[in-house]
Amino acid sequence: MNKELLEAGADTQTNSKERSYQRYLEIGGIINETDYNSALSRLKEAETRGEMPDNSSMAQAQTIADVADIDLNGQNGQIARLYSILRNDIRPEKQKYHHSDMSDHRIFREALRMLEDVDALDKLKSTYHTNRRLGTYCPLCGQIEISEDCP
C-alpha cells in the first residue's frame, strides 16, 4: 500500500496545512471525517497551549514507537499528542463504532495516518505484522497468517 504512494512521489511527512481527509483515506484511514477533523483541531489547540500527553498515553506511545524504531519526537511531538487525544476520546452515546474501541496499536497507526507519516507507518507494519513470529497475532490487524496483508 505505502510502497505505491512512495513510488507515486507522495511526501512521507506533511505539515498540518497540507493534510486532508481524502489523503488520510487514501493511506488506509478508517476514522470518520468528523472525528478526524475534531482530533486534528484539538491537536492544534494542544500545540498552541504547549500541552503534553498524560503519562499513561505517553508511556504506551513510547513503547509502541520504541519497538518499531519510530522517533516519537518526530513531527514536533505531534505523534504522542495525537495518540493521546485519540486514546482518551469517549464514544458518543448513539455511535455504534468509534475509535475508542480500538487497541493501542491500532490507534497509534491511525495517528500516524492522520499525520500522513508514511515512513513511520511502514516501520510499524514491518515490525508488528511482517516480521512477527510465525503463528502470532498482529496487533495492528488481528490476523495470524503471515501471508495476509495488513491494511
N, CA, C and O atoms as a DFTB+ gen file, in Angstrom:
604 C
 N C O
     1  1       0.827      -1.189       0.000
     2  2       0.000       0.000       0.000
     3  2       0.871       1.252       0.000
     4  3       0.756       2.082      -0.902
     5  1       1.741       1.398       1.003
     6  2       2.543       2.598       1.124
     7  2       3.633       2.672       0.071
     8  3       4.061       3.763      -0.303
     9  1       4.090       1.513      -0.415
    10  2       5.108       1.491      -1.456
    11  2       4.609       2.212      -2.702
    12  3       5.359       2.959      -3.331
    13  1       3.352       1.994      -3.061
    14  2       2.782       2.655      -4.230
    15  2       2.728       4.165      -4.030
    16  3       2.968       4.928      -4.965
    17  1       2.412       4.594      -2.811
    18  2       2.356       6.028      -2.529
    19  2       3.737       6.656      -2.655
    20  3       3.878       7.766      -3.167
    21  1       4.760       5.938      -2.184
    22  2       6.116       6.459      -2.296
    23  2       6.560       6.528      -3.750
    24  3       7.191       7.497      -4.171
    25  1       6.224       5.493      -4.513
    26  2       6.595       5.476      -5.921
    27  2       5.887       6.572      -6.705
    28  3       6.414       7.066      -7.701
    29  1       4.700       6.949      -6.259
    30  2       3.939       7.996      -6.937
    31  2       4.439       9.390      -6.563
    32  3       3.919      10.397      -7.043
    33  1       5.452       9.435      -5.699
    34  2       6.025      10.723      -5.334
    35  2       5.327      11.384      -4.169
    36  3       5.436      12.598      -3.993
    37  1       4.609      10.613      -3.367
    38  2       3.916      11.181      -2.219
    39  2       4.926      11.579      -1.154
    40  3       5.917      10.879      -0.941
    41  1       4.680      12.702      -0.482
    42  2       5.525      13.105       0.629
    43  2       5.325      12.112       1.756
    44  3       4.213      11.635       1.981
    45  1       6.426      11.793       2.482
    46  2       6.297      10.858       3.583
    47  2       5.839      11.552       4.854
    48  3       5.307      10.899       5.752
    49  1       6.031      12.842       4.947
    50  2       5.530      13.613       6.070
    51  2       5.026      14.946       5.527
    52  3       5.630      15.535       4.631
    53  1       3.918      15.406       6.081
    54  2       3.386      16.683       5.628
    55  2       3.060      17.542       6.829
    56  3       2.901      17.033       7.938
    57  1       2.961      18.836       6.615
    58  2       2.560      19.684       7.724
    59  2       1.040      19.788       7.747
    60  3       0.359      19.375       6.809
    61  1       0.522      20.348       8.835
    62  2      -0.926      20.346       9.043
    63  2      -1.692      21.125       7.981
    64  3      -2.859      20.820       7.736
    65  1      -1.079      22.117       7.343
    66  2      -1.786      22.895       6.331
    67  2      -2.081      22.064       5.081
    68  3      -3.025      22.357       4.347
    69  1      -1.278      21.034       4.842
    70  2      -1.433      20.218       3.645
    71  2      -2.271      18.962       3.878
    72  3      -2.622      18.276       2.918
    73  1      -2.590      18.653       5.101
    74  2      -3.321      17.424       5.401
    75  2      -4.758      17.512       4.920
    76  3      -5.381      18.573       4.939
    77  1      -5.266      16.356       4.487
    78  2      -6.662      16.313       4.066
    79  2      -7.261      14.965       4.426
    80  3      -6.560      13.956       4.505
    81  1      -8.553      14.966       4.639
    82  2      -9.248      13.724       4.964
    83  2      -9.162      12.751       3.800
    84  3      -9.041      11.545       4.014
    85  1      -9.221      13.249       2.581
    86  2      -9.123      12.385       1.402
    87  2      -7.787      11.655       1.381
    88  3      -7.738      10.454       1.117
    89  1      -6.717      12.368       1.656
    90  2      -5.381      11.748       1.693
    91  2      -5.323      10.702       2.803
    92  3      -4.762       9.622       2.617
    93  1      -5.898      11.022       3.944
    94  2      -5.951      10.089       5.075
    95  2      -6.639       8.787       4.658
    96  3      -6.160       7.700       4.979
    97  1      -7.759       8.899       3.944
    98  2      -8.458       7.703       3.465
    99  2      -7.610       6.930       2.460
   100  3      -7.608       5.699       2.461
   101  1      -6.893       7.647       1.608
   102  2      -6.051       7.003       0.592
   103  2      -4.963       6.133       1.210
   104  3      -4.574       5.122       0.625
   105  1      -4.473       6.509       2.370
   106  2      -3.435       5.704       3.013
   107  2      -4.017       4.741       4.047
   108  3      -3.301       4.229       4.907
   109  1      -5.331       4.503       3.948
   110  2      -5.964       3.452       4.741
   111  2      -6.693       3.889       5.985
   112  3      -7.113       3.043       6.776
   113  1      -6.860       5.184       6.188
   114  2      -7.531       5.683       7.384
   115  2      -8.962       5.194       7.512
   116  3      -9.663       5.036       6.512
   117  1      -9.396       4.952       8.749
   118  2     -10.741       4.414       8.975
   119  2     -11.590       5.247       9.933
   120  3     -12.751       4.911      10.170
   121  1     -11.047       6.307      10.477
   122  2     -11.813       7.161      11.391
   123  2     -12.688       8.097      10.564
   124  3     -12.257       8.597       9.525
   125  1     -13.925       8.337      11.027
   126  2     -14.843       9.180      10.255
   127  2     -14.348      10.630      10.195
   128  3     -13.530      11.061      11.008
   129  1     -14.863      11.357       9.222
   130  2     -14.365      12.705       8.949
   131  2     -14.583      13.669      10.113
   132  3     -13.727      14.511      10.384
   133  1     -15.702      13.558      10.793
   134  2     -15.976      14.441      11.929
   135  2     -14.939      14.243      13.027
   136  3     -14.386      15.212      13.545
   137  1     -14.674      12.984      13.383
   138  2     -13.687      12.692      14.425
   139  2     -12.273      13.052      13.972
   140  3     -11.458      13.510      14.773
   141  1     -11.988      12.845      12.692
   142  2     -10.686      13.204      12.115
   143  2     -10.447      14.707      12.292
   144  3      -9.412      15.118      12.817
   145  1     -11.407      15.518      11.854
   146  2     -11.264      16.976      11.953
   147  2     -11.198      17.438      13.398
   148  3     -10.425      18.336      13.731
   149  1     -12.003      16.831      14.257
   150  2     -12.008      17.186      15.671
   151  2     -10.656      16.892      16.316
   152  3     -10.125      17.721      17.055
   153  1     -10.104      15.717      16.037
   154  2      -8.819      15.335      16.632
   155  2      -7.696      16.262      16.170
   156  3      -6.870      16.682      16.980
   157  1      -7.660      16.583      14.880
   158  2      -6.608      17.478      14.381
   159  2      -6.773      18.897      14.923
   160  3      -5.786      19.593      15.161
   161  1      -8.014      19.319      15.115
   162  2      -8.270      20.633      15.697
   163  2      -7.782      20.672      17.152
   164  3      -7.159      21.642      17.583
   165  1      -8.075      19.605      17.895
   166  2      -7.625      19.536      19.290
   167  2      -6.104      19.413      19.376
   168  3      -5.494      19.898      20.328
   169  1      -5.492      18.763      18.382
   170  2      -4.028      18.684      18.331
   171  2      -3.441      20.083      18.180
   172  3      -2.488      20.444      18.871
   173  1      -4.012      20.859      17.279
   174  2      -3.528      22.228      17.053
   175  2      -3.673      23.063      18.329
   176  3      -2.773      23.825      18.681
   177  1      -4.807      22.916      19.019
   178  2      -5.026      23.641      20.279
   179  2      -4.009      23.216      21.334
   180  3      -3.467      24.057      22.051
   181  1      -3.752      21.914      21.430
   182  2      -2.790      21.400      22.411
   183  2      -1.390      21.936      22.133
   184  3      -0.647      22.262      23.059
   185  1      -1.035      22.023      20.858
   186  2       0.280      22.559      20.488
   187  2       0.378      24.037      20.840
   188  3       1.405      24.495      21.342
   189  1      -0.679      24.774      20.579
   190  2      -0.694      26.209      20.879
   191  2      -0.506      26.449      22.374
   192  3       0.205      27.369      22.779
   193  1      -1.152      25.612      23.191
   194  2      -1.067      25.761      24.645
   195  2       0.134      25.044      25.252
   196  3       0.394      25.167      26.449
   197  1       0.868      24.295      24.427
   198  2       2.031      23.563      24.930
   199  2       1.672      22.370      25.797
   200  3       2.473      21.938      26.626
   201  1       0.472      21.838      25.610
   202  2       0.028      20.690      26.407
   203  2       0.760      19.426      25.978
   204  3       1.025      19.210      24.795
   205  1       1.075      18.608      26.955
   206  2       1.729      17.328      26.696
   207  2       0.745      16.198      27.004
   208  3      -0.197      16.383      27.775
   209  1       0.967      15.027      26.400
   210  2       0.082      13.886      26.670
   211  2       0.179      13.461      28.136
   212  3       1.189      13.710      28.795
   213  1      -0.880      12.817      28.641
   214  2      -0.832      12.298      30.001
   215  2       0.224      11.190      30.071
   216  3       0.595      10.618      29.046
   217  1       0.702      10.893      31.271
   218  2       1.803       9.936      31.444
   219  2       1.480       8.549      30.912
   220  3       2.343       7.894      30.328
   221  1       0.257       8.097      31.106
   222  2      -0.136       6.765      30.648
   223  2      -0.092       6.670      29.125
   224  3       0.468       5.725      28.572
   225  1      -0.682       7.647      28.458
   226  2      -0.674       7.662      26.991
   227  2       0.742       7.813      26.456
   228  3       1.107       7.177      25.467
   229  1       1.534       8.648      27.103
   230  2       2.908       8.864      26.667
   231  2       3.713       7.573      26.779
   232  3       4.474       7.231      25.873
   233  1       3.547       6.859      27.886
   234  2       4.282       5.608      28.088
   235  2       3.879       4.564      27.050
   236  3       4.735       3.865      26.508
   237  1       2.589       4.456      26.775
   238  2       2.127       3.474      25.792
   239  2       2.626       3.826      24.393
   240  3       3.100       2.952      23.668
   241  1       2.523       5.084      24.014
   242  2       3.012       5.516      22.702
   243  2       4.518       5.289      22.592
   244  3       5.012       4.879      21.542
   245  1       5.244       5.554      23.675
   246  2       6.698       5.367      23.672
   247  2       7.056       3.899      23.479
   248  3       7.990       3.583      22.742
   249  1       6.330       3.004      24.126
   250  2       6.586       1.570      23.992
   251  2       6.364       1.112      22.556
   252  3       7.203       0.411      21.990
   253  1       5.242       1.502      21.968
   254  2       4.936       1.116      20.584
   255  2       5.991       1.682      19.637
   256  3       6.478       0.981      18.750
   257  1       6.338       2.943      19.828
   258  2       7.317       3.606      18.964
   259  2       8.706       2.982      19.105
   260  3       9.394       2.774      18.106
   261  1       9.117       2.683      20.328
   262  2      10.444       2.103      20.548
   263  2      10.594       0.760      19.850
   264  3      11.611       0.505      19.205
   265  1       9.590      -0.098      19.973
   266  2       9.650      -1.422      19.349
   267  2       9.771      -1.290      17.833
   268  3      10.482      -2.069      17.198
   269  1       9.083      -0.314      17.254
   270  2       9.096      -0.121      15.796
   271  2      10.193       0.840      15.336
   272  3      10.287       1.147      14.147
   273  1      11.024       1.319      16.270
   274  2      12.103       2.256      15.953
   275  2      11.573       3.521      15.270
   276  3      12.119       3.987      14.270
   277  1      10.499       4.056      15.838
   278  2       9.890       5.295      15.350
   279  2      10.252       6.413      16.322
   280  3      10.137       6.245      17.536
   281  1      10.683       7.537      15.797
   282  2      11.031       8.689      16.620
   283  2       9.749       9.367      17.080
   284  3       9.061      10.021      16.296
   285  1       9.442       9.203      18.350
   286  2       8.202       9.761      18.891
   287  2       8.223      11.285      18.907
   288  3       7.169      11.919      18.969
   289  1       9.396      11.867      18.853
   290  2       9.501      13.323      18.815
   291  2       9.419      13.867      17.395
   292  3       9.455      15.080      17.190
   293  1       9.308      12.976      16.417
   294  2       9.162      13.396      15.029
   295  2       7.906      14.232      14.860
   296  3       6.967      14.129      15.649
   297  1       7.898      15.040      13.851
   298  2       6.770      15.937      13.575
   299  2       6.468      16.808      14.799
   300  3       5.309      17.072      15.119
   301  1       7.531      17.246      15.471
   302  2       7.423      18.154      16.625
   303  2       6.584      17.582      17.760
   304  3       5.861      18.321      18.429
   305  1       6.672      16.299      17.980
   306  2       5.948      15.672      19.083
   307  2       4.475      15.446      18.812
   308  3       3.725      15.089      19.721
   309  1       4.049      15.648      17.577
   310  2       2.631      15.502      17.248
   311  2       2.135      14.069      17.396
   312  3       0.968      13.850      17.719
   313  1       3.006      13.093      17.165
   314  2       2.577      11.698      17.217
   315  2       2.022      11.372      18.601
   316  3       0.909      10.858      18.717
   317  1       2.783      11.664      19.644
   318  2       2.345      11.351      21.009
   319  2       1.108      12.153      21.395
   320  3       0.192      11.623      22.022
   321  1       1.082      13.422      21.024
   322  2      -0.084      14.248      21.356
   323  2      -1.356      13.717      20.690
   324  3      -2.396      13.583      21.334
   325  1      -1.258      13.417      19.390
   326  2      -2.437      12.947      18.671
   327  2      -2.860      11.568      19.166
   328  3      -4.054      11.297      19.296
   329  1      -1.897      10.697      19.441
   330  2      -2.220       9.384      20.009
   331  2      -3.004       9.568      21.307
   332  3      -4.025       8.913      21.513
   333  1      -2.536      10.447      22.175
   334  2      -3.196      10.693      23.457
   335  2      -4.614      11.228      23.264
   336  3      -5.537      10.822      23.970
   337  1      -4.781      12.131      22.317
   338  2      -6.111      12.684      22.027
   339  2      -7.060      11.577      21.591
   340  3      -8.182      11.484      22.089
   341  1      -6.610      10.739      20.663
   342  2      -7.461       9.648      20.164
   343  2      -7.713       8.601      21.248
   344  3      -8.832       8.107      21.384
   345  1      -6.684       8.264      22.015
   346  2      -6.805       7.230      23.053
   347  2      -7.800       7.648      24.134
   348  3      -8.523       6.808      24.670
   349  1      -7.840       8.914      24.447
   350  2      -8.683       9.392      25.543
   351  2     -10.068       9.847      25.106
   352  3     -10.864      10.282      25.938
   353  1     -10.368       9.752      23.818
   354  2     -11.716      10.083      23.346
   355  2     -12.737       9.108      23.921
   356  3     -12.427       7.946      24.186
   357  1     -13.935       9.591      24.103
   358  2     -15.037       8.763      24.606
   359  2     -16.083       8.643      23.509
   360  3     -16.442       9.625      22.859
   361  1     -16.563       7.423      23.316
   362  2     -17.563       7.181      22.270
   363  2     -18.864       7.910      22.606
   364  3     -19.362       7.809      23.727
   365  1     -19.415       8.644      21.632
   366  2     -20.731       9.263      21.828
   367  2     -21.788       8.176      22.045
   368  3     -21.667       7.072      21.514
   369  1     -22.803       8.488      22.811
   370  2     -23.821       7.502      23.200
   371  2     -24.433       6.727      22.042
   372  3     -24.537       5.502      22.114
   373  1     -24.830       7.395      21.002
   374  2     -25.577       6.734      19.925
   375  2     -24.701       6.259      18.768
   376  3     -25.220       5.830      17.737
   377  1     -23.403       6.331      18.925
   378  2     -22.494       5.914      17.856
   379  2     -22.086       4.461      18.077
   380  3     -21.560       4.102      19.131
   381  1     -22.338       3.626      17.060
   382  2     -22.084       2.192      17.193
   383  2     -20.588       1.876      17.178
   384  3     -20.104       1.121      18.020
   385  1     -19.860       2.450      16.226
   386  2     -18.429       2.189      16.099
   387  2     -17.653       3.469      16.379
   388  3     -18.034       4.547      15.922
   389  1     -16.575       3.349      17.121
   390  2     -15.783       4.524      17.473
   391  2     -14.335       4.096      17.690
   392  3     -14.068       2.968      18.104
   393  1     -13.416       4.995      17.412
   394  2     -12.007       4.650      17.555
   395  2     -11.594       4.368      18.996
   396  3     -10.538       3.778      19.222
   397  1     -12.393       4.771      19.969
   398  2     -12.059       4.466      21.364
   399  2     -12.110       2.960      21.637
   400  3     -11.565       2.490      22.635
   401  1     -12.764       2.208      20.749
   402  2     -12.837       0.753      20.892
   403  2     -11.597       0.047      20.342
   404  3     -11.437      -1.156      20.548
   405  1     -10.730       0.765      19.657
   406  2      -9.542       0.169      19.036
   407  2      -8.458      -0.117      20.074
   408  3      -8.428       0.473      21.154
   409  1      -7.571      -1.040      19.709
   410  2      -6.405      -1.322      20.550
   411  2      -5.428      -0.147      20.478
   412  3      -5.529       0.707      19.597
   413  1      -4.494      -0.121      21.408
   414  2      -3.490       0.945      21.424
   415  2      -2.686       0.986      20.130
   416  3      -2.408       2.061      19.598
   417  1      -2.314      -0.187      19.627
   418  2      -1.528      -0.248      18.393
   419  2      -2.312       0.316      17.203
   420  3      -1.758       1.024      16.362
   421  1      -3.587      -0.003      17.146
   422  2      -4.415       0.494      16.039
   423  2      -4.612       2.003      16.126
   424  3      -4.606       2.689      15.104
   425  1      -4.786       2.518      17.329
   426  2      -4.922       3.969      17.490
   427  2      -3.611       4.662      17.114
   428  3      -3.624       5.720      16.484
   429  1      -2.485       4.069      17.500
   430  2      -1.184       4.628      17.126
   431  2      -1.055       4.673      15.608
   432  3      -0.578       5.656      15.042
   433  1      -1.487       3.595      14.957
   434  2      -1.443       3.546      13.488
   435  2      -2.323       4.646      12.888
   436  3      -1.917       5.295      11.924
   437  1      -3.517       4.865      13.438
   438  2      -4.393       5.919      12.920
   439  2      -3.781       7.300      13.133
   440  3      -3.933       8.180      12.286
   441  1      -3.094       7.497      14.252
   442  2      -2.421       8.784      14.484
   443  2      -1.363       9.024      13.410
   444  3      -1.243      10.134      12.891
   445  1      -0.600       7.986      13.079
   446  2       0.411       8.126      12.021
   447  2      -0.238       8.416      10.678
   448  3       0.269       9.219       9.895
   449  1      -1.364       7.759      10.415
   450  2      -2.076       8.015       9.152
   451  2      -2.594       9.447       9.105
   452  3      -2.495      10.110       8.073
   453  1      -3.149       9.927      10.218
   454  2      -3.678      11.286      10.250
   455  2      -2.564      12.312      10.034
   456  3      -2.786      13.367       9.440
   457  1      -1.371      11.993      10.521
   458  2      -0.223      12.873      10.325
   459  2       0.460      12.608       8.988
   460  3       1.416      13.290       8.620
   461  1      -0.044      11.608       8.268
   462  2       0.448      11.226       6.942
   463  2       1.937      10.893       6.956
   464  3       2.672      11.239       6.031
   465  1       2.371      10.218       8.019
   466  2       3.767       9.816       8.160
   467  2       3.936       8.399       7.608
   468  3       3.901       7.422       8.356
   469  1       4.116       8.306       6.303
   470  2       4.176       7.021       5.603
   471  2       5.401       6.211       6.026
   472  3       5.323       4.987       6.131
   473  1       6.531       6.878       6.268
   474  2       7.729       6.154       6.712
   475  2       7.475       5.441       8.038
   476  3       7.802       4.264       8.187
   477  1       6.898       6.147       8.987
   478  2       6.609       5.546      10.290
   479  2       5.561       4.437      10.157
   480  3       5.652       3.419      10.842
   481  1       4.576       4.625       9.287
   482  2       3.578       3.572       9.045
   483  2       4.241       2.305       8.522
   484  3       3.903       1.200       8.947
   485  1       5.178       2.464       7.605
   486  2       5.893       1.308       7.062
   487  2       6.702       0.597       8.144
   488  3       6.725      -0.632       8.196
   489  1       7.367       1.369       9.009
   490  2       8.125       0.768      10.109
   491  2       7.192       0.002      11.046
   492  3       7.505      -1.108      11.475
   493  1       6.054       0.602      11.357
   494  2       5.088      -0.024      12.256
   495  2       4.589      -1.346      11.677
   496  3       4.556      -2.364      12.370
   497  1       4.209      -1.321      10.424
   498  2       3.709      -2.532       9.766
   499  2       4.804      -3.589       9.675
   500  3       4.552      -4.767       9.928
   501  1       5.994      -3.182       9.320
   502  2       7.105      -4.120       9.202
   503  2       7.403      -4.787      10.542
   504  3       7.619      -5.997      10.606
   505  1       7.412      -4.007      11.590
   506  2       7.728      -4.540      12.915
   507  2       6.630      -5.440      13.455
   508  3       6.899      -6.557      13.896
   509  1       5.414      -4.967      13.422
   510  2       4.328      -5.685      14.088
   511  2       3.619      -6.708      13.215
   512  3       3.006      -7.633      13.747
   513  1       3.679      -6.577      11.893
   514  2       2.967      -7.525      11.028
   515  2       3.935      -8.418      10.259
   516  3       3.897      -9.641      10.394
   517  1       4.785      -7.820       9.469
   518  2       5.648      -8.576       8.567
   519  2       6.697      -9.403       9.305
   520  3       6.938     -10.552       8.934
   521  1       7.317      -8.852      10.327
   522  2       8.435      -9.521      10.995
   523  2       8.059     -10.225      12.296
   524  3       8.940     -10.524      13.103
   525  1       6.810     -10.489      12.512
   526  2       6.428     -11.180      13.745
   527  2       6.671     -12.683      13.599
   528  3       6.811     -13.197      12.489
   529  1       6.718     -13.374      14.732
   530  2       6.934     -14.821      14.709
   531  2       5.747     -15.526      14.076
   532  3       4.606     -15.080      14.205
   533  1       6.018     -16.609      13.404
   534  2       5.002     -17.414      12.741
   535  2       3.915     -17.836      13.732
   536  3       4.209     -18.348      14.812
   537  1       2.665     -17.614      13.351
   538  2       1.529     -18.025      14.170
   539  2       1.143     -17.062      15.271
   540  3       0.243     -17.353      16.059
   541  1       1.811     -15.911      15.342
   542  2       1.454     -14.939      16.373
   543  2       0.490     -13.900      15.812
   544  3       0.402     -13.691      14.602
   545  1      -0.205     -13.277      16.699
   546  2      -1.254     -12.308      16.405
   547  2      -0.644     -10.952      16.046
   548  3       0.272     -10.491      16.728
   549  1      -1.138     -10.310      14.989
   550  2      -0.715      -8.955      14.628
   551  2      -1.603      -7.960      15.381
   552  3      -2.818      -7.960      15.184
   553  1      -1.023      -7.112      16.242
   554  2      -1.839      -6.163      16.994
   555  2      -2.423      -5.041      16.137
   556  3      -3.285      -4.294      16.601
   557  1      -1.966      -4.916      14.897
   558  2      -2.479      -3.872      14.008
   559  2      -3.738      -4.303      13.278
   560  3      -4.652      -3.502      13.084
   561  1      -3.791      -5.575      12.868
   562  2      -4.921      -6.011      12.042
   563  2      -5.640      -7.237      12.598
   564  3      -6.722      -7.584      12.125
   565  1      -5.063      -7.887      13.581
   566  2      -5.704      -9.041      14.194
   567  2      -5.491     -10.350      13.464
   568  3      -6.029     -11.379      13.875
   569  1      -4.725     -10.334      12.397
   570  2      -4.511     -11.552      11.618
   571  2      -3.397     -12.395      12.223
   572  3      -2.509     -11.887      12.907
   573  1      -3.466     -13.691      11.953
   574  2      -2.441     -14.612      12.425
   575  2      -1.543     -15.049      11.281
   576  3      -0.340     -15.231      11.471
   577  1      -2.106     -15.218      10.110
   578  2      -1.345     -15.682       8.949
   579  2      -0.397     -14.598       8.442
   580  3      -0.789     -13.442       8.281
   581  1       0.834     -14.979       8.196
   582  2       1.836     -14.044       7.677
   583  2       1.497     -13.609       6.255
   584  3       1.762     -12.470       5.871
   585  1       0.912     -14.518       5.475
   586  2       0.642     -14.222       4.066
   587  2      -0.463     -13.187       3.864
   588  3      -0.577     -12.605       2.785
   589  1      -1.269     -12.957       4.885
   590  2      -2.357     -11.989       4.765
   591  2      -1.799     -10.569       4.842
   592  3      -0.858     -10.304       5.590
   593  1      -2.383      -9.666       4.069
   594  2      -1.934      -8.279       4.064
   595  2      -2.494      -7.538       5.272
   596  3      -3.629      -7.773       5.685
   597  1      -1.705      -6.660       5.820
   598  2      -2.116      -5.838       6.956
   599  2      -2.607      -4.501       6.404
   600  3      -1.824      -3.735       5.842
   601  1      -3.880      -4.223       6.560
   602  2      -4.413      -2.976       5.989
   603  2      -3.820      -1.725       6.623
   604  3      -4.176      -0.611       6.240
